[in-house]
Amino acid sequence: MSYLSNFERTFSEHTLKIVQGYSGPFEATLLVNCLLGLLVVPKETVLEAIPEVPFSELANWGLSDTSIKCPGRSTKTNPNPSTLRGLVANLRHSVAHFRVKPVPASGDVHSFEYTNDVGFHAIVPLSEMRCFVEKLSSHLSLQ
């Protein structure tokens, strides 16, 4: 495997290919792993590349606004949590600190619950997470 000079872009492209090409029994694990890689590995460039669009436009990124139970409160590092950029920051914090739980807790998983220490709470179905990971991968590979 080789990487281009822009590691973040190549990493995002490879992640998109992995998600699009996978059709096995471990989709839930794959999606969390890909989300972890997309949000944590290229941390410094990810947030800059995400537009600050309101939650009303989440459908364009594969997520329904009903999946976000609470956007969390504003912080110095995340002043606008009710935007896509704020959501990505909160998801990054949740995934990086492994504040992720499968829904249901045992058996066939259909969603994941994400929380963090600033009140962020989301329950995202696997189908939405797959769309989001694909859109995020695609978006980041163009940066």
C-alpha positions as CSV (number, residue, x, y, z in Angstrom):
1,M,0.0,0.0,0.0
2,S,1.3,3.4,-0.8
3,Y,0.3,6.9,0.2
4,L,0.5,10.1,-1.8
5,S,2.3,13.1,-0.4
6,N,-1.0,14.2,1.2
7,F,-1.4,11.5,3.8
8,E,-4.8,12.7,5.1
9,R,-6.3,12.8,1.6
10,T,-5.0,9.3,0.7
11,F,-6.1,7.9,4.1
12,S,-9.6,9.2,3.4
13,E,-9.7,7.8,-0.1
14,H,-8.5,4.4,1.3
15,T,-11.2,4.5,4.0
16,L,-13.9,5.2,1.4
17,K,-12.8,2.2,-0.7
18,I,-12.9,0.0,2.4
19,V,-16.4,1.0,3.4
20,Q,-17.8,0.8,-0.1
21,G,-16.2,-2.6,-0.7
22,Y,-17.2,-4.3,2.5
23,S,-20.2,-6.5,2.7
24,G,-19.6,-8.9,5.6
25,P,-20.9,-9.6,9.1
26,F,-18.8,-7.0,10.9
27,E,-20.2,-3.8,9.4
28,A,-20.8,-2.2,12.8
29,T,-17.2,-2.7,13.9
30,L,-15.9,-1.6,10.5
31,L,-17.9,1.7,10.7
32,V,-16.7,2.5,14.2
33,N,-13.1,1.8,13.1
34,C,-13.4,3.9,10.0
35,L,-15.0,6.7,11.9
36,L,-12.2,6.5,14.5
37,G,-9.6,6.8,11.7
38,L,-11.3,9.6,9.9
39,L,-11.9,11.7,13.0
40,V,-8.7,11.0,15.0
41,V,-5.9,10.3,12.6
42,P,-6.0,13.6,10.6
43,K,-7.3,15.7,13.6
44,E,-5.7,19.0,12.6
45,T,-7.1,19.0,9.1
46,V,-10.5,17.4,9.7
47,L,-12.3,20.2,11.5
48,E,-11.0,22.9,9.2
49,A,-12.4,20.9,6.2
50,I,-15.9,20.5,7.6
51,P,-18.4,23.3,6.8
52,E,-20.3,25.0,9.6
53,V,-23.7,24.1,8.2
54,P,-26.7,23.9,10.6
55,F,-28.2,20.6,11.7
56,S,-31.1,21.2,9.3
57,E,-28.6,20.2,6.5
58,L,-27.4,16.9,8.2
59,A,-29.4,14.9,5.7
60,N,-26.9,16.0,3.0
61,W,-24.3,14.1,5.1
62,G,-26.4,11.0,5.6
63,L,-27.6,11.8,9.1
64,S,-31.1,12.6,10.3
65,D,-31.4,15.5,12.8
66,T,-33.4,13.1,15.1
67,S,-30.3,11.0,15.6
68,I,-28.8,14.0,17.5
69,K,-30.5,13.9,20.9
70,C,-28.4,16.8,22.3
71,P,-25.7,18.7,20.5
72,G,-23.8,19.5,23.8
73,R,-22.9,22.9,25.1
74,S,-20.5,25.4,23.5
75,T,-16.9,25.2,24.6
76,K,-13.8,27.1,23.7
77,T,-12.7,24.4,21.2
78,N,-16.3,23.8,19.9
79,P,-18.2,27.1,20.0
80,N,-20.9,26.0,17.6
81,P,-22.0,22.4,18.5
82,S,-25.3,22.7,16.6
83,T,-23.4,22.7,13.2
84,L,-21.9,19.9,11.2
85,R,-18.4,21.0,12.3
86,G,-19.5,20.9,15.9
87,L,-21.0,17.5,15.4
88,V,-17.8,16.2,13.9
89,A,-15.8,17.7,16.9
90,N,-18.2,16.0,19.4
91,L,-18.1,12.7,17.5
92,R,-14.3,12.9,17.5
93,H,-14.3,13.4,21.2
94,S,-16.8,10.6,21.8
95,V,-14.9,8.1,19.6
96,A,-11.4,9.0,20.7
97,H,-12.4,8.5,24.4
98,F,-14.4,5.4,23.5
99,R,-17.7,6.8,24.7
100,V,-19.5,4.6,22.2
101,K,-22.1,2.0,23.1
102,P,-23.8,-0.5,20.8
103,V,-27.6,-0.4,20.6
104,P,-28.8,-2.9,21.8
105,A,-26.0,-3.7,24.2
106,S,-26.0,-7.3,23.1
107,G,-27.3,-9.1,20.0
108,D,-27.6,-7.7,16.6
109,V,-26.5,-4.0,16.7
110,H,-28.6,-1.5,14.7
111,S,-27.2,1.7,16.1
112,F,-24.4,3.2,18.1
113,E,-24.9,5.7,21.0
114,Y,-22.3,8.5,21.3
115,T,-21.8,10.7,24.3
116,N,-19.1,13.0,25.7
117,D,-18.4,15.1,28.8
118,V,-20.0,18.3,27.4
119,G,-23.5,16.9,27.1
120,F,-23.3,15.6,23.5
121,H,-25.7,12.6,22.9
122,A,-26.5,10.9,19.6
123,I,-27.9,7.6,18.6
124,V,-27.0,6.9,15.0
125,P,-28.4,3.9,13.1
126,L,-25.8,1.9,11.1
127,S,-27.4,2.8,7.8
128,E,-26.9,6.5,8.6
129,M,-23.4,6.0,9.9
130,R,-22.4,4.2,6.7
131,C,-23.7,7.2,4.7
132,F,-22.0,9.6,7.0
133,V,-18.6,7.8,6.9
134,E,-18.8,7.6,3.1
135,K,-19.7,11.3,2.7
136,L,-17.0,12.3,5.2
137,S,-14.4,10.1,3.5
138,S,-15.3,11.5,0.1
139,H,-15.3,15.1,1.4
140,L,-11.9,14.8,3.1
141,S,-10.3,13.1,0.1
142,L,-11.1,16.2,-1.9
143,Q,-9.4,18.6,0.6
